[in-house]
Amino acid sequence: MTDRFRVVPAAYVLLRRHDEVLLQLRQGTGYMDGHWATAAAGHVEAEESVFAAACREAHEELGVMIEVADLVPLTSMHRTHGNGRPVDERVDWFFECRRWVGEPRLVETDKAADLRWFGLDTLPQPVVPHELAVLDRLRAGDLLPVITHGF
């Protein structure tokens, strides 16, 4: 019998201001430190919807309040690192948000070194690869509802 693909679900919130996106520079996490990443993202907790997780992560990481109604689904990504480890088998939901309450700021300063707005045409380097795939497709206007990465 073949093992089933087990997934770790995560929510990503792309705060958008005009043609810009808010990114954080990761540090001290042990995963992609030194890479720019979506400013608010994290695992969906038990008995939590992906929408609730997105709102919670935006508050925990950026200190802003987001209403579920202001989350615009962009894409879902089924991804793997190809190593068979359950922690590296993921389904990620990406949302765009253009309205929130509060000024975004680094709340978890032990996990991020910087927070900045970037145009989609002027993204910094390096960006977490699977997130860059979403940002590149968003910029190009060909972001599909469901995408894969790492297969």
DSSP file (Angstrom, degrees, kcal/mol; ACC not computed):
  #  RESIDUE AA STRUCTURE BP1 BP2  ACC     N-H-->O    O-->H-N    N-H-->O    O-->H-N    TCO  KAPPA ALPHA  PHI   PSI    X-CA   Y-CA   Z-CA
    1    1 A M              0   0    0      0, 0.0     2,-0.3     0, 0.0     0, 0.0   0.000 360.0 360.0 360.0 135.5    0.0    0.0    0.0
    2    2 A T        -     0   0    0      1,-0.1     2,-0.1     0, 0.0     0, 0.0  -0.613 360.0-112.6 -82.1 138.1    1.3    3.5   -0.9
    3    3 A D        -     0   0    0     -2,-0.3     2,-0.2     1,-0.1    -1,-0.1  -0.416  34.0-114.9 -66.6 144.6    1.5    6.1    1.8
    4    4 A R        -     0   0    0     -2,-0.1     2,-0.6     1,-0.1    -1,-0.1  -0.517  29.1-104.8 -78.5 149.4   -0.9    9.0    1.4
    5    5 A F        -     0   0    0     -2,-0.2     2,-0.4     2,-0.0    -1,-0.1  -0.655  38.9-159.4 -72.3 116.8    0.4   12.4    0.9
    6    6 A R        -     0   0    0     -2,-0.6     2,-0.3     2,-0.0    83,-0.1  -0.830   9.6-153.8-101.1 140.4    0.0   14.3    4.2
    7    7 A V        -     0   0    0     -2,-0.4    83,-0.3    81,-0.1    80,-0.1  -0.845  19.8-146.3-121.5 152.5    0.0   18.0    4.1
    8    8 A V  E     -a   90   0A   0     81,-2.0    83,-1.6    -2,-0.3     2,-0.2  -0.972  30.1-143.5-106.8 115.8    0.8   20.9    6.3
    9    9 A P  E     +a   91   0A   0      0, 0.0    35,-2.2     0, 0.0     2,-0.3  -0.588  22.3 178.3 -84.8 144.3   -1.6   23.8    5.5
   10   10 A A  E     -aB  92  43A   0     81,-1.9    83,-2.6    33,-0.3     2,-0.4  -0.985  20.0-142.1-143.0 153.0   -0.5   27.4    5.6
   11   11 A A  E     -aB  93  42A   0     31,-2.8    31,-2.0    -2,-0.3     2,-0.4  -0.945  13.0-166.4-116.9 137.2   -2.0   30.8    4.9
   12   12 A Y  E     -aB  94  41A   0     81,-2.7    83,-2.6    -2,-0.4     2,-0.6  -0.981   4.1-159.6-123.9 133.6   -0.2   33.7    3.2
   13   13 A V  E     -aB  95  40A   0     27,-3.1     2,-1.0    -2,-0.4    27,-0.9  -0.956   1.8-161.3-117.4 116.0   -1.4   37.3    3.2
   14   14 A L  E     -a   96   0A   0     81,-3.4    83,-2.2    -2,-0.6     2,-0.4  -0.824  12.5-153.1 -94.1  99.9    0.0   39.7    0.5
   15   15 A L  E     -a   97   0A   0     -2,-1.0     7,-1.9     7,-0.4     2,-0.4  -0.620  17.2-160.4 -71.4 128.1   -0.7   43.2    1.8
   16   16 A R  E     -E   21   0B   0     81,-2.7     2,-0.4    -2,-0.4     5,-0.2  -0.928  21.1-177.8-118.8 137.3   -0.9   45.3   -1.3
   17   17 A R  E >  S-E   20   0B   0      3,-1.7     3,-2.5    -2,-0.4     2,-0.3  -0.946  70.8 -52.7-131.3 108.6   -0.6   49.1   -1.5
   18   18 A H  T 3  S-     0   0    0     -2,-0.4     0, 0.0     1,-0.3     0, 0.0  -0.451 124.5 -19.7  56.5-120.0   -1.1   50.3   -5.1
   19   19 A D  T 3  S+     0   0    0     -2,-0.3   101,-1.4    -3,-0.1    -1,-0.3   0.229 121.4  98.2 -99.3  15.2    1.3   48.2   -7.1
   20   20 A E  E <   -EF  17 119B   0     -3,-2.5    -3,-1.7    99,-0.2     2,-0.4  -0.655  55.6-154.2-104.7 158.9    3.4   47.3   -4.1
   21   21 A V  E     -EF  16 118B   0     97,-2.9    97,-2.4    -2,-0.2     2,-0.5  -0.974  21.2-122.3-128.0 144.0    3.6   44.2   -1.9
   22   22 A L  E     + F   0 117B   0     -7,-1.9    17,-1.6    -2,-0.4    -7,-0.4  -0.767  34.7 179.6 -91.0 124.6    4.8   44.2    1.7
   23   23 A L  E     -GF  38 116B   0     93,-2.9    93,-2.5    -2,-0.5     2,-0.3  -0.900  16.0-148.5-123.6 152.8    7.7   41.7    2.4
   24   24 A Q  E     -GF  37 115B   0     13,-2.7    13,-2.5    -2,-0.3     2,-0.7  -0.894  18.7-125.6-116.6 150.8    9.7   40.8    5.5
   25   25 A L  E     -GF  36 114B   0     89,-2.3    88,-3.2    -2,-0.3    89,-0.7  -0.866  33.8-131.7 -96.2 113.6   13.3   39.7    5.6
   26   26 A R  E     + F   0 112B   0      9,-2.7     8,-2.8    -2,-0.7     2,-0.3  -0.320  35.0 161.4 -69.7 143.9   13.4   36.4    7.5
   27   27 A Q        +     0   0    0     84,-2.0     6,-0.0     6,-0.2    -2,-0.0  -0.970  54.9  14.2-155.8 148.9   15.9   35.8   10.4
   28   28 A G  S    S+     0   0    0     -2,-0.3    84,-0.1     1,-0.1    82,-0.0   0.627  90.0 102.7  67.4  16.4   16.2   33.4   13.3
   29   29 A T  S    S-     0   0    0     82,-0.2    -1,-0.1     2,-0.1     3,-0.1   0.683  81.9-127.7-101.5 -21.9   13.6   30.9   12.1
   30   30 A G  S    S+     0   0    0      1,-0.1     2,-0.4     0, 0.0    -2,-0.0   0.445  84.3  90.3  84.4  -0.4   15.9   28.1   10.7
   31   31 A Y  S    S-     0   0    0      1,-0.1    -2,-0.1    -4,-0.0    -1,-0.1  -0.958 107.9 -26.0-133.4 115.4   14.0   28.2    7.4
   32   32 A M  S >  S-     0   0    0     -2,-0.4     3,-1.8     1,-0.2    -6,-0.3   0.784  78.5-179.8  56.1  31.9   15.0   30.5    4.5
   33   33 A D  T 3   +     0   0    0      1,-0.3    -6,-0.2    -8,-0.1    -1,-0.2  -0.377  68.1  32.9 -59.6 141.7   16.7   33.0    6.8
   34   34 A G  T 3  S+     0   0    0     -8,-2.8     2,-0.3     1,-0.3    -1,-0.3   0.416  98.8 109.9  87.4  -1.2   18.1   35.9    4.8
   35   35 A H  S <  S-     0   0    0     -3,-1.8    -9,-2.7    -9,-0.1    -1,-0.3  -0.805  71.4-119.1-104.6 148.2   15.3   35.6    2.2
   36   36 A W  E     +Gh  25 127B   0     90,-3.0    92,-2.5    -2,-0.3     2,-0.3  -0.626  42.0 174.1 -80.1 145.8   12.5   38.1    1.7
   37   37 A A  E     -G   24   0B   0    -13,-2.5   -13,-2.7    -2,-0.3     4,-0.0  -0.939  41.4 -63.9-148.6 164.4    9.0   36.6    2.2
   38   38 A T  E     -G   23   0B   0     -2,-0.3   -15,-0.2   -15,-0.2   -24,-0.1  -0.284  51.3-125.4 -49.3 135.1    5.4   37.4    2.4
   39   39 A A  S    S+     0   0    0    -17,-1.6     2,-0.4     1,-0.2    -1,-0.1   0.795  94.3  31.1 -64.1 -29.5    5.0   39.8    5.4
   40   40 A A  E    S+B   13   0A   0    -27,-0.9   -27,-3.1   -18,-0.2     2,-0.3  -0.972  77.3 129.1-134.1 120.6    2.3   37.6    7.1
   41   41 A A  E     +B   12   0A   0     -2,-0.4     2,-0.3   -29,-0.2   -29,-0.2  -0.978  14.8 136.0-162.4 153.6    2.2   33.8    6.7
   42   42 A G  E     -B   11   0A   0    -31,-2.0   -31,-2.8    -2,-0.3    15,-0.1  -0.966  48.8 -56.3 174.9 174.3    1.9   30.8    8.9
   43   43 A H  E     -B   10   0A   0     -2,-0.3     2,-0.5   -33,-0.2   -33,-0.3  -0.308  47.4-117.1 -68.7 147.2    0.4   27.4    9.6
   44   44 A V        -     0   0    0    -35,-2.2     2,-0.1     1,-0.0     6,-0.1  -0.751  36.0-135.7 -80.6 127.5   -3.3   26.8    9.9
   45   45 A E    >   -     0   0    0     -2,-0.5     3,-1.6     4,-0.2     8,-0.1  -0.397  33.6 -73.4 -84.3 163.1   -4.0   25.6   13.5
   46   46 A A  T 3  S+     0   0    0      1,-0.3    -1,-0.2    -2,-0.1     3,-0.1  -0.264 119.1   7.7 -55.0 136.5   -6.3   22.7   14.4
   47   47 A E  T 3  S+     0   0    0      1,-0.2     2,-0.4    -3,-0.1    -1,-0.3   0.744 104.2 120.4  61.0  27.6  -10.0   23.6   14.1
   48   48 A E    <   -     0   0    0     -3,-1.6    -1,-0.2     4,-0.0     2,-0.1  -0.965  61.0-128.4-120.5 136.5   -9.1   26.9   12.4
   49   49 A S     >  -     0   0    0     -2,-0.4     4,-2.4     1,-0.1    -4,-0.2  -0.420  25.1-115.5 -75.9 159.7  -10.2   28.0    8.9
   50   50 A V  H  > S+     0   0    0      1,-0.2     4,-2.0     2,-0.2     5,-0.1   0.835 118.3  54.2 -64.4 -31.1   -7.6   29.2    6.4
   51   51 A F  H  > S+     0   0    0      2,-0.2     4,-2.1     1,-0.2    -1,-0.2   0.925 108.8  46.7 -67.5 -44.8   -9.3   32.6    6.5
   52   52 A A  H  > S+     0   0    0      1,-0.2     4,-2.6     2,-0.2    -2,-0.2   0.891 111.2  53.1 -63.7 -38.7   -9.1   32.8   10.2
   53   53 A A  H  X S+     0   0    0     -4,-2.4     4,-2.9     2,-0.2     5,-0.2   0.909 107.4  51.3 -62.7 -42.2   -5.4   31.7   10.1
   54   54 A A  H  X S+     0   0    0     -4,-2.0     4,-2.0     2,-0.2    -2,-0.2   0.928 112.7  45.1 -61.2 -45.8   -4.7   34.5    7.5
   55   55 A C  H  X S+     0   0    0     -4,-2.1     4,-1.7     2,-0.2    11,-0.2   0.915 114.4  49.2 -64.1 -43.0   -6.3   37.1    9.8
   56   56 A R  H  X S+     0   0    0     -4,-2.6     4,-3.0     1,-0.2     5,-0.2   0.929 110.6  49.6 -62.6 -46.5   -4.5   35.8   12.9
   57   57 A E  H  X S+     0   0    0     -4,-2.9     4,-2.8     1,-0.2     5,-0.4   0.889 108.1  53.7 -62.5 -39.7   -1.1   35.7   11.2
   58   58 A A  H  X S+     0   0    0     -4,-2.0     4,-1.8    -5,-0.2     6,-1.3   0.891 113.6  43.3 -61.9 -38.5   -1.5   39.3   10.0
   59   59 A H  H  X S+     0   0    0     -4,-1.7     4,-1.4     4,-0.2    -2,-0.2   0.932 116.6  45.9 -72.0 -45.6   -2.2   40.4   13.5
   60   60 A E  H  < S+     0   0    0     -4,-3.0    -2,-0.2     1,-0.2    -3,-0.2   0.884 125.1  30.3 -64.7 -39.8    0.5   38.3   15.1
   61   61 A E  H  < S+     0   0    0     -4,-2.8    46,-1.9    -5,-0.2    47,-0.6   0.771 136.2  20.4 -94.2 -28.2    3.2   39.3   12.6
   62   62 A L  H  < S-     0   0    0     -4,-1.8    43,-1.7    -5,-0.4    -3,-0.2   0.507  91.1-123.7-122.2  -8.6    2.3   42.8   11.6
   63   63 A G     <  +     0   0    0     -4,-1.4     2,-0.3    -5,-0.5    -4,-0.2   0.664  68.3 127.4  72.9  15.8    0.0   44.1   14.3
   64   64 A V        -     0   0    0     -6,-1.3     2,-0.5    38,-0.1    -1,-0.3  -0.730  56.0-131.2-105.5 156.0   -2.8   44.8   11.8
   65   65 A M  B     -I  101   0C   0     36,-2.4    36,-2.4    -2,-0.3     2,-0.4  -0.910  24.5-174.1-105.9 130.2   -6.4   43.8   11.9
   66   66 A I        -     0   0    0     -2,-0.5     2,-0.3   -11,-0.2    34,-0.1  -0.974  17.2-138.9-124.9 137.9   -7.9   42.2    8.8
   67   67 A E    >   -     0   0    0     -2,-0.4     3,-1.9    32,-0.3     4,-0.3  -0.736  21.9-124.9 -90.4 143.5  -11.5   41.2    8.2
   68   68 A V  G >  S+     0   0    0     -2,-0.3     3,-1.9     1,-0.3    -1,-0.1   0.873 111.3  62.9 -53.9 -38.3  -12.2   38.0    6.4
   69   69 A A  G 3  S+     0   0    0      1,-0.3    -1,-0.3     3,-0.0    -3,-0.0   0.707  98.1  56.9 -62.0 -19.8  -14.3   39.9    3.8
   70   70 A D  G <  S+     0   0    0     -3,-1.9     2,-0.6    29,-0.1    28,-0.5   0.443  83.7  99.0 -92.7  -0.7  -11.1   41.9    2.8
   71   71 A L  E <   -C   97   0A   0     -3,-1.9    26,-0.2    -4,-0.3   -58,-0.0  -0.783  57.0-163.6 -88.1 122.3   -9.2   38.7    1.9
   72   72 A V  E     -C   96   0A   0     24,-3.0    24,-2.8    -2,-0.6     2,-0.1  -0.925  21.1-127.4-106.6 114.3   -9.1   38.1   -1.8
   73   73 A P  E     +C   95   0A   0      0, 0.0    22,-0.2     0, 0.0     3,-0.1  -0.405  31.8 173.5 -62.0 129.8   -8.1   34.5   -2.7
   74   74 A L  E     -     0   0A   0     20,-3.2     2,-0.3     1,-0.4    21,-0.2   0.833  55.6 -38.9-100.8 -52.1   -5.3   34.5   -5.2
   75   75 A T  E     -C   94   0A   0     19,-1.2    19,-2.9     2,-0.0    -1,-0.4  -0.981  42.3-127.2-165.3 163.5   -4.2   30.9   -5.5
   76   76 A S  E     -Cd  93 146A   0     69,-1.8    71,-2.8    -2,-0.3     2,-0.5  -0.982  24.5-154.0-120.5 142.5   -3.6   27.7   -3.7
   77   77 A M  E     -Cd  92 147A   0     15,-3.1    15,-2.8    -2,-0.4     2,-0.6  -0.964   8.5-160.1-122.7 123.7   -0.2   25.9   -4.1
   78   78 A H  E     +Cd  91 148A   0     69,-2.6    71,-1.8    -2,-0.5     2,-0.3  -0.906  33.3 167.6 -96.9 118.3    0.4   22.2   -3.6
   79   79 A R  E     -Cd  90 149A   0     11,-2.4    11,-2.7    -2,-0.6     2,-0.3  -0.917  21.9-176.7-138.5 160.9    4.1   21.8   -3.0
   80   80 A T  E     -C   89   0A   0     69,-1.9     9,-0.2    -2,-0.3    -2,-0.0  -0.982  30.6-143.0-148.2 155.8    6.7   19.4   -1.9
   81   81 A H        -     0   0    0      7,-1.0     8,-0.1    -2,-0.3    69,-0.1   0.451  48.8-126.0 -93.7  -5.5   10.4   19.3   -1.2
   82   82 A G  S    S+     0   0    0      6,-0.3     7,-0.1     3,-0.1    68,-0.0   0.648  82.4 108.7  74.1  16.0   10.4   15.8   -2.7
   83   83 A N  S    S-     0   0    0      2,-0.2    -1,-0.1     5,-0.1     6,-0.1   0.443  84.7-120.4-105.0  -0.4   12.1   14.2    0.3
   84   84 A G        +     0   0    0      1,-0.3     5,-0.1     4,-0.1     3,-0.0   0.378  65.9 138.0  80.4  -5.6    9.0   12.3    1.7
   85   85 A R    >   -     0   0    0      1,-0.1     3,-2.0     3,-0.1    -1,-0.3  -0.618  54.7-138.6 -75.6 126.1    9.1   14.2    5.0
   86   86 A P  G >  S+     0   0    0      0, 0.0     3,-1.6     0, 0.0    -1,-0.1   0.832 101.5  61.0 -54.4 -34.4    5.5   15.1    6.0
   87   87 A V  G 3  S+     0   0    0      1,-0.3   -79,-0.1   -80,-0.1    -2,-0.0   0.729 103.2  52.4 -66.0 -20.1    6.6   18.5    7.3
   88   88 A D  G <  S+     0   0    0     -3,-2.0    -7,-1.0     2,-0.0     2,-0.6   0.227  87.9  89.8-101.5  13.5    7.8   19.3    3.7
   89   89 A E  E <   + C   0  80A   0     -3,-1.6   -81,-2.0    -9,-0.2     2,-0.3  -0.957  64.7 173.7-109.8 116.7    4.5   18.4    2.0
   90   90 A R  E     -aC   8  79A   0    -11,-2.7   -11,-2.4    -2,-0.6     2,-0.4  -0.853  39.2-162.0-131.8 153.4    2.3   21.5    1.9
   91   91 A V  E     -aC   9  78A   0    -83,-1.6   -81,-1.9    -2,-0.3     2,-0.4  -0.969  26.7-169.5-128.3 120.5   -0.8   23.2    0.7
   92   92 A D  E     -aC  10  77A   0    -15,-2.8   -15,-3.1    -2,-0.4     2,-0.5  -0.903  12.1-154.7-114.4 136.1   -0.5   26.9    0.8
   93   93 A W  E     -aC  11  76A   0    -83,-2.6   -81,-2.7    -2,-0.4     2,-0.5  -0.951  11.6-157.8-109.8 126.8   -3.4   29.4    0.4
   94   94 A F  E     -aC  12  75A   0    -19,-2.9   -20,-3.2    -2,-0.5   -19,-1.2  -0.899  11.2-175.8-108.5 130.4   -2.4   32.9   -0.8
   95   95 A F  E     -aC  13  73A   0    -83,-2.6   -81,-3.4    -2,-0.5     2,-0.4  -0.918  17.5-142.5-122.7 148.6   -4.6   35.9   -0.3
   96   96 A E  E     -aC  14  72A   0    -24,-2.8   -24,-3.0    -2,-0.3     2,-0.4  -0.890  18.2-173.3-104.2 142.6   -4.4   39.5   -1.3
   97   97 A C  E     +aC  15  71A   0    -83,-2.2   -81,-2.7    -2,-0.4   -26,-0.1  -0.983  18.7 169.4-139.0 126.6   -5.5   42.2    1.1
   98   98 A R        +     0   0    0    -28,-0.5     2,-0.4    -2,-0.4   -80,-0.1   0.351  68.9  56.9-114.5   1.5   -5.8   45.9    0.3
   99   99 A R        +     0   0    0    -29,-0.3   -32,-0.3   -32,-0.1     2,-0.3  -0.991  59.3 140.4-139.2 130.1   -7.6   47.1    3.4
  100  100 A W        -     0   0    0     -2,-0.4     2,-0.5   -34,-0.1   -34,-0.2  -0.949  45.0-111.1-155.2 168.9   -6.6   46.6    7.1
  101  101 A V  B    S+I   65   0C   0    -36,-2.4   -36,-2.4    -2,-0.3     2,-0.1  -0.946  78.2  23.3-112.5 128.8   -6.7   48.5   10.3
  102  102 A G  S    S-     0   0    0     -2,-0.5   -38,-0.1   -38,-0.2    -2,-0.1  -0.253  91.1 -73.0 105.7 164.7   -3.4   49.7   11.8
  103  103 A E        -     0   0    0    -40,-0.2    -2,-0.0    -2,-0.1     2,-0.0  -0.868  51.8-116.0 -97.4 121.3    0.1   50.4   10.5
  104  104 A P        +     0   0    0      0, 0.0     2,-0.3     0, 0.0   -41,-0.2  -0.315  48.1 159.9 -58.6 134.8    2.0   47.3    9.5
  105  105 A R        -     0   0    0    -43,-1.7     2,-0.7   -41,-0.0   -41,-0.1  -0.968  49.1 -88.2-149.2 160.8    5.1   46.8   11.7
  106  106 A L        +     0   0    0     -2,-0.3     3,-0.2     1,-0.2   -44,-0.2  -0.650  45.4 166.1 -73.8 115.5    7.5   44.0   12.7
  107  107 A V  S    S+     0   0    0    -46,-1.9     2,-1.3    -2,-0.7    -1,-0.2   0.825  71.6  52.1 -95.2 -43.5    6.0   42.4   15.7
  108  108 A E    >>  +     0   0    0    -47,-0.6     3,-2.3     1,-0.2     4,-0.8  -0.607  65.4 168.3 -95.1  74.3    8.1   39.3   15.8
  109  109 A T  T 34 S+     0   0    0     -2,-1.3    -1,-0.2     1,-0.3    -3,-0.0   0.633  71.9  64.2 -67.8 -13.0   11.5   40.9   15.6
  110  110 A D  T 34 S+     0   0    0      1,-0.2    -1,-0.3    -3,-0.1     3,-0.1   0.605 109.9  39.3 -80.7 -11.1   13.2   37.6   16.5
  111  111 A K  T <4 S+     0   0    0     -3,-2.3   -84,-2.0     1,-0.2     2,-0.3   0.483 119.1  40.6-114.5  -7.6   11.8   36.2   13.2
  112  112 A A  E  <  -F   26   0B   0     -4,-0.8   -86,-0.2   -86,-0.3    -1,-0.2  -0.997  49.5-168.7-147.0 138.8   12.3   39.1   10.8
  113  113 A A  E    S+     0   0B   0    -88,-3.2     2,-0.3    -2,-0.3   -87,-0.1   0.653  75.2  11.3 -98.6 -19.9   15.0   41.7   10.4
  114  114 A D  E     -F   25   0B   0    -89,-0.7   -89,-2.3     2,-0.0     2,-0.3  -0.984  52.4-156.6-157.4 159.4   13.2   44.1    8.0
  115  115 A L  E     +F   24   0B   0     -2,-0.3     2,-0.3   -91,-0.2   -91,-0.2  -0.963  27.8 157.7-144.9 122.1    9.8   45.0    6.6
  116  116 A R  E     -F   23   0B   0    -93,-2.5   -93,-2.9    -2,-0.3     2,-0.4  -0.984  39.4-117.1-148.3 155.5    9.5   47.0    3.3
  117  117 A W  E     -F   22   0B   0     -2,-0.3     2,-0.4   -95,-0.2   -95,-0.2  -0.775  35.1-177.2 -89.7 137.3    7.1   47.7    0.4
  118  118 A F  E     -F   21   0B   0    -97,-2.4   -97,-2.9    -2,-0.4     2,-0.2  -0.992  27.2-119.8-134.8 142.8    8.3   46.6   -3.0
  119  119 A G  E >   -F   20   0B   0     -2,-0.4     3,-1.6   -99,-0.3   -99,-0.2  -0.516  29.8-119.4 -71.2 149.2    6.9   47.0   -6.5
  120  120 A L  T 3  S+     0   0    0   -101,-1.4     3,-0.5     1,-0.3    -1,-0.1   0.765 117.5  51.7 -62.5 -22.8    6.2   43.6   -8.2
  121  121 A D  T 3  S+     0   0    0      1,-0.2    -1,-0.3  -102,-0.2  -101,-0.1   0.519 113.0  44.7 -88.0  -6.2    8.7   44.8  -10.9
  122  122 A T  S <  S+     0   0    0     -3,-1.6    -3,-0.2     2,-0.0    -1,-0.2  -0.229  75.8 161.4-132.3  44.9   11.4   45.6   -8.3
  123  123 A L        -     0   0    0     -3,-0.5     4,-0.1    -5,-0.1    -3,-0.1  -0.354  38.1-118.0 -66.8 146.2   11.4   42.6   -5.9
  124  124 A P        -     0   0    0      0, 0.0    -1,-0.1     0, 0.0   -88,-0.1  -0.228  39.8 -83.1 -75.1 172.0   14.5   42.2   -3.7
  125  125 A Q  S    S+     0   0    0      1,-0.2     2,-0.1   -90,-0.0     3,-0.0  -0.986  98.4  29.0-129.3 143.5   16.7   39.1   -3.9
  126  126 A P        +     0   0    0      0, 0.0   -90,-3.0     0, 0.0     2,-0.4   0.637  68.7 177.5 -86.8 157.2   16.6   36.5   -2.7
  127  127 A V  B     -h   36   0B   0    -92,-0.2   -90,-0.2    -2,-0.1     5,-0.1  -0.925  49.0 -88.2-113.2 143.4   12.9   35.8   -2.2
  128  128 A V    >>  -     0   0    0    -92,-2.5     4,-2.5    -2,-0.4     3,-0.7  -0.312  47.4-125.9 -48.9 124.1   11.6   32.4   -0.8
  129  129 A P  H 3> S+     0   0    0      0, 0.0     4,-1.9     0, 0.0    -1,-0.1   0.833 103.6  45.5 -53.1 -46.4   11.4   30.4   -4.0
  130  130 A H  H 3> S+     0   0    0      1,-0.2     4,-1.1     2,-0.2    -2,-0.1   0.843 115.5  48.6 -70.5 -28.3    7.8   29.2   -3.8
  131  131 A E  H <> S+     0   0    0     -3,-0.7     4,-2.6     2,-0.2    -1,-0.2   0.870 107.8  54.6 -73.9 -37.2    6.6   32.7   -2.8
  132  132 A L  H  X S+     0   0    0     -4,-2.5     4,-3.1     1,-0.2     5,-0.3   0.878 102.4  58.3 -61.5 -37.3    8.6   34.2   -5.7
  133  133 A A  H  X S+     0   0    0     -4,-1.9     4,-1.8    -5,-0.2    -1,-0.2   0.904 109.6  43.8 -59.2 -40.9    6.7   31.8   -8.1
  134  134 A V  H  X S+     0   0    0     -4,-1.1     4,-2.5     2,-0.2    -2,-0.2   0.931 114.5  48.6 -69.2 -46.3    3.4   33.3   -6.9
  135  135 A L  H  X S+     0   0    0     -4,-2.6     4,-2.5     1,-0.2    -2,-0.2   0.896 111.0  50.9 -62.4 -40.7    4.7   36.9   -7.0
  136  136 A D  H  X S+     0   0    0     -4,-3.1     4,-2.2     2,-0.2    -1,-0.2   0.918 112.8  45.4 -62.7 -43.7    6.1   36.4  -10.6
  137  137 A R  H  X>S+     0   0    0     -4,-1.8     5,-1.8    -5,-0.3     4,-1.1   0.864 111.5  52.9 -69.2 -34.9    2.8   35.0  -11.8
  138  138 A L  H  <5S+     0   0    0     -4,-2.5     3,-0.5     2,-0.2    -2,-0.2   0.934 110.9  47.0 -63.2 -45.4    0.9   37.8  -10.1
  139  139 A R  H  <5S+     0   0    0     -4,-2.5    -2,-0.2     1,-0.2    -1,-0.2   0.899 113.4  48.6 -61.5 -41.7    3.1   40.4  -11.8
  140  140 A A  H  <5S-     0   0    0     -4,-2.2    -1,-0.2    -5,-0.2    -2,-0.2   0.639 109.1-124.8 -76.0 -14.0    2.7   38.6  -15.2
  141  141 A G  T  <5S+     0   0    0     -4,-1.1    -3,-0.2    -3,-0.5    -4,-0.1   0.684  83.9 104.3  79.5  17.7   -1.1   38.4  -14.8
  142  142 A D      < +     0   0    0     -5,-1.8     2,-0.6    -6,-0.2    -4,-0.2  -0.074  36.1 144.5-123.1  35.6   -1.2   34.6  -15.3
  143  143 A L        -     0   0    0     -6,-0.5    -9,-0.1    -5,-0.1     4,-0.0  -0.645  37.8-149.5 -76.6 118.7   -1.7   33.4  -11.7
  144  144 A L        -     0   0    0     -2,-0.6   -68,-0.2     1,-0.1     3,-0.1  -0.467  22.8-112.9 -86.5 159.5   -4.0   30.3  -11.8
  145  145 A P  S    S+     0   0    0      0, 0.0   -69,-1.8     0, 0.0     2,-0.4   0.825 105.3  26.3 -61.9 -31.8   -6.4   29.3   -9.1
  146  146 A V  E    S+d   76   0A   0    -71,-0.2     2,-0.3   -69,-0.0   -69,-0.2  -0.997  73.8 167.9-135.2 129.6   -4.3   26.2   -8.3
  147  147 A I  E     -d   77   0A   0    -71,-2.8   -69,-2.6    -2,-0.4     2,-0.3  -0.882  20.5-139.5-133.8 166.6   -0.6   25.7   -8.9
  148  148 A T  E     -d   78   0A   0     -2,-0.3     2,-0.3   -71,-0.2   -69,-0.2  -0.867  10.9-168.8-124.3 161.3    2.1   23.3   -7.9
  149  149 A H  E     +d   79   0A   0    -71,-1.8   -69,-1.9    -2,-0.3   -19,-0.1  -0.959  66.4  15.5-151.1 130.1    5.7   23.7   -6.9
  150  150 A G              0   0    0     -2,-0.3   -71,-0.1   -71,-0.2   -20,-0.0   0.448 360.0 360.0  92.3   1.1    8.5   21.1   -6.5
  151  151 A F              0   0    0    -70,-0.0   -70,-0.1   -69,-0.0   -72,-0.0   0.450 360.0 360.0 -92.1 360.0    7.0   18.2   -8.3
